Amino acid sequence: MLVCMGCAYQRDLSVGLLHAMPPGFQATRDSVDSPWLVEKFELEDDEDEGEGEGEGEGEA
């Protein structure tokens, strides 16, 4: 899902608490009433499958 940050902020002002979150991090929470948990973002094994597909195909 892609959401405009301004639209997200209008719906939930607590998104503003994440303004200083550095690149490469993600924020999650269990519910609207729960605190944000900020942690380093890492790809899961199934998300990076397919990288490099097609490399070398058609080369002689």
Stockholm file with secondary structure:
# STOCKHOLM 1.0

chainA/1-60         MLVCMGCAYQRDLSVGLLHAMPPGFQATRDSVDSPWLVEKFELEDDEDEGEGEGEGEGEA
#=GR chainA/1-60 SS CCCCHHHHHHHCGGGGGGTTCCTTEEEECSSTTSCCEEEECCCCGGGSTTTTTTTTTTCC
#=GC SS_cons        CCCCHHHHHHHCGGGGGGTTCCTTEEEECSSTTSCCEEEECCCCGGGSTTTTTTTTTTCC
//
